[in-house]
Amino acid sequence: MHPAVHSAIAALIAENKTPTVALTKSKLSEPVPMPLVIAGLTAYKNDPNCINTQPAAAPKAKATEQNQLDRIEQKLDRLLALLEKDN
């Protein structure tokens, strides 16, 4: 389940509201495609306890991957500069 959808459904449950597509979309903290909202609601309806688990940490993983790519690019730039200096 998308983390934003998970949070939106959890917020609705905390307000004692029944999650629907419209209510969930209104509680989203970021834009999420409709199929992911529907999939999240379906998962919740099939297993209401799934909201008690923590959402996946995908956004943090993407930030870590970007930081790693930035470091690799910096190293590559230094290596290229050294090679150009030697020639």
Backbone as CSV, one residue per row, in Angstrom:
resi,resn,N_x,N_y,N_z,CA_x,CA_y,CA_z,C_x,C_y,C_z
1,MET,0.859,-1.173,0.000,0.000,0.000,0.000,0.906,1.237,0.000
2,HIS,0.538,2.208,-0.819,1.287,3.457,-0.899,1.266,4.137,0.482
3,PRO,2.421,4.660,0.937,2.473,5.269,2.277,1.483,6.421,2.470
4,ALA,1.259,7.240,1.450,0.316,8.357,1.590,-1.115,7.839,1.739
5,VAL,-1.443,6.783,1.025,-2.781,6.181,1.126,-2.946,5.564,2.512
6,HIS,-1.914,4.889,2.965,-1.934,4.282,4.304,-2.207,5.354,5.356
7,SER,-1.480,6.466,5.270,-1.654,7.553,6.243,-3.044,8.166,6.171
8,ALA,-3.549,8.333,4.954,-4.880,8.918,4.787,-5.954,8.019,5.394
9,ILE,-5.859,6.728,5.136,-6.848,5.787,5.687,-6.732,5.754,7.208
10,ALA,-5.515,5.748,7.720,-5.317,5.742,9.173,-5.908,7.005,9.804
11,ALA,-5.748,8.147,9.144,-6.302,9.398,9.669,-7.831,9.335,9.692
12,LEU,-8.434,8.784,8.663,-9.893,8.662,8.623,-10.396,7.736,9.727
13,ILE,-9.681,6.649,9.944,-10.083,5.714,10.998,-9.972,6.395,12.362
14,ALA,-8.918,7.192,12.545,-8.748,7.908,13.814,-9.891,8.895,14.055
15,GLU,-10.485,9.385,12.983,-11.629,10.298,13.087,-12.956,9.544,13.146
16,ASN,-12.904,8.228,13.244,-14.088,7.365,13.257,-14.924,7.507,11.993
17,LYS,-14.259,7.691,10.861,-14.947,7.766,9.571,-14.637,6.510,8.778
18,THR,-15.589,6.089,7.961,-15.376,4.945,7.088,-14.638,5.419,5.842
19,PRO,-13.468,4.847,5.558,-12.704,5.281,4.390,-13.434,4.986,3.080
20,THR,-13.553,6.000,2.263,-14.088,5.861,0.906,-13.061,6.470,-0.032
21,VAL,-13.264,6.295,-1.323,-12.333,6.855,-2.294,-12.254,8.375,-2.133
22,ALA,-13.390,9.032,-2.068,-13.416,10.493,-1.975,-12.769,10.992,-0.684
23,LEU,-13.109,10.377,0.435,-12.526,10.802,1.708,-11.019,10.545,1.737
24,THR,-10.619,9.409,1.215,-9.191,9.083,1.198,-8.428,10.072,0.327
25,LYS,-8.966,10.371,-0.876,-8.316,11.341,-1.760,-8.204,12.702,-1.077
26,SER,-9.209,13.071,-0.296,-9.180,14.384,0.356,-8.131,14.454,1.462
27,LYS,-7.736,13.322,2.007,-6.765,13.284,3.102,-5.326,13.050,2.633
28,LEU,-5.126,12.842,1.336,-3.788,12.535,0.837,-2.851,13.720,1.028
29,SER,-1.615,13.422,1.413,-0.611,14.465,1.614,0.161,14.761,0.336
30,GLU,-0.018,13.934,-0.683,0.651,14.114,-1.973,-0.225,13.493,-3.058
31,PRO,-0.016,13.887,-4.305,-0.817,13.284,-5.382,-0.512,11.786,-5.524
32,VAL,-1.555,11.002,-5.598,-1.424,9.550,-5.753,-2.394,9.126,-6.848
33,PRO,-1.936,8.297,-7.799,-2.827,7.841,-8.855,-4.032,7.076,-8.287
34,MET,-5.174,7.260,-8.926,-6.426,6.636,-8.477,-6.305,5.120,-8.297
35,PRO,-5.624,4.389,-9.200,-5.519,2.935,-8.987,-4.844,2.571,-7.665
36,LEU,-3.887,3.379,-7.216,-3.230,3.090,-5.943,-4.152,3.376,-4.757
37,VAL,-4.990,4.397,-4.893,-5.964,4.698,-3.841,-6.964,3.546,-3.733
38,ILE,-7.458,3.105,-4.872,-8.428,2.004,-4.890,-7.794,0.719,-4.360
39,ALA,-6.553,0.456,-4.745,-5.868,-0.744,-4.257,-5.695,-0.681,-2.743
40,GLY,-5.370,0.488,-2.226,-5.222,0.642,-0.779,-6.526,0.418,-0.048
41,LEU,-7.604,0.974,-0.582,-8.920,0.774,0.037,-9.350,-0.689,-0.016
42,THR,-9.061,-1.334,-1.134,-9.398,-2.750,-1.277,-8.624,-3.576,-0.251
43,ALA,-7.333,-3.266,-0.109,-6.526,-3.993,0.876,-7.067,-3.768,2.281
44,TYR,-7.463,-2.537,2.582,-8.020,-2.237,3.905,-9.336,-2.985,4.128
45,LYS,-10.202,-3.007,3.114,-11.492,-3.692,3.268,-11.309,-5.194,3.426
46,ASN,-10.292,-5.763,2.753,-10.023,-7.199,2.873,-9.372,-7.548,4.206
47,ASP,-8.567,-6.624,4.751,-7.882,-6.862,6.014,-7.724,-5.542,6.764
48,PRO,-8.719,-5.155,7.562,-8.648,-3.877,8.281,-7.426,-3.753,9.198
49,ASN,-6.850,-4.871,9.599,-5.665,-4.824,10.461,-4.411,-4.372,9.718
50,CYS,-4.457,-4.312,8.391,-3.271,-3.898,7.636,-2.901,-2.447,7.934
51,ILE,-3.846,-1.666,8.433,-3.563,-0.267,8.772,-2.714,-0.189,10.034
52,ASN,-2.740,-1.210,10.859,-1.955,-1.212,12.092,-0.467,-1.411,11.832
53,THR,-0.114,-1.880,10.636,1.302,-2.062,10.303,1.866,-0.762,9.748
54,GLN,3.172,-0.631,9.798,3.829,0.574,9.298,3.841,0.557,7.762
55,PRO,3.660,1.722,7.129,3.751,1.772,5.673,5.191,1.575,5.221
56,ALA,5.347,1.185,3.967,6.680,0.987,3.406,7.448,2.302,3.376
57,ALA,8.744,2.212,3.497,9.594,3.403,3.547,10.178,3.727,2.181
58,ALA,9.379,3.692,1.155,9.868,3.941,-0.193,10.438,5.334,-0.389
59,PRO,9.801,6.396,0.096,10.392,7.711,-0.125,11.779,7.865,0.478
60,LYS,12.014,7.285,1.654,13.332,7.363,2.271,14.347,6.593,1.446
61,ALA,13.948,5.451,0.907,14.857,4.657,0.093,15.260,5.424,-1.151
62,LYS,14.317,6.135,-1.760,14.636,6.919,-2.951,15.621,8.026,-2.616
63,ALA,15.474,8.662,-1.467,16.396,9.721,-1.060,17.791,9.141,-0.844
64,THR,17.872,7.968,-0.230,19.158,7.323,-0.002,19.808,6.958,-1.327
65,GLU,19.022,6.434,-2.257,19.552,6.090,-3.573,20.063,7.329,-4.293
66,GLN,19.344,8.440,-4.178,19.769,9.679,-4.826,21.067,10.174,-4.218
67,ASN,21.198,10.095,-2.886,22.443,10.499,-2.233,23.606,9.644,-2.707
68,GLN,23.377,8.364,-2.848,24.421,7.459,-3.320,24.802,7.800,-4.753
69,LEU,23.821,8.077,-5.596,24.117,8.459,-6.975,24.910,9.760,-7.023
70,ASP,24.569,10.703,-6.176,25.303,11.968,-6.129,26.771,11.734,-5.756
71,ARG,27.021,10.875,-4.783,28.405,10.575,-4.382,29.162,9.902,-5.508
72,ILE,28.510,8.969,-6.208,29.163,8.283,-7.322,29.495,9.277,-8.431
73,GLU,28.585,10.191,-8.720,28.848,11.198,-9.749,30.026,12.083,-9.363
74,GLN,30.119,12.458,-8.096,31.239,13.281,-7.647,32.560,12.546,-7.798
75,LYS,32.589,11.275,-7.460,33.807,10.480,-7.616,34.184,10.346,-9.087
76,LEU,33.182,10.133,-9.924,33.441,10.014,-11.355,34.003,11.317,-11.910
77,ASP,33.463,12.445,-11.474,33.974,13.742,-11.912,35.440,13.906,-11.502
78,ARG,35.792,13.498,-10.286,37.182,13.606,-9.837,38.094,12.707,-10.653
79,LEU,37.642,11.493,-10.935,38.463,10.568,-11.741,38.675,11.110,-13.155
80,LEU,37.634,11.646,-13.757,37.755,12.212,-15.094,38.698,13.404,-15.097
81,ALA,38.623,14.222,-14.067,39.523,15.372,-13.964,40.972,14.909,-13.840
82,LEU,41.229,13.852,-13.066,42.580,13.314,-12.933,43.085,12.754,-14.261
83,LEU,42.217,12.048,-14.974,42.619,11.490,-16.282,42.934,12.596,-17.293
84,GLU,42.137,13.650,-17.294,42.383,14.747,-18.210,43.681,15.480,-17.858
85,LYS,43.965,15.559,-16.576,45.171,16.234,-16.107,46.432,15.477,-16.552
86,ASP,46.368,14.140,-16.533,47.501,13.301,-16.921,47.738,13.339,-18.429
87,ASN,46.714,13.589,-19.218,46.868,13.597,-20.681,47.255,14.940,-21.101
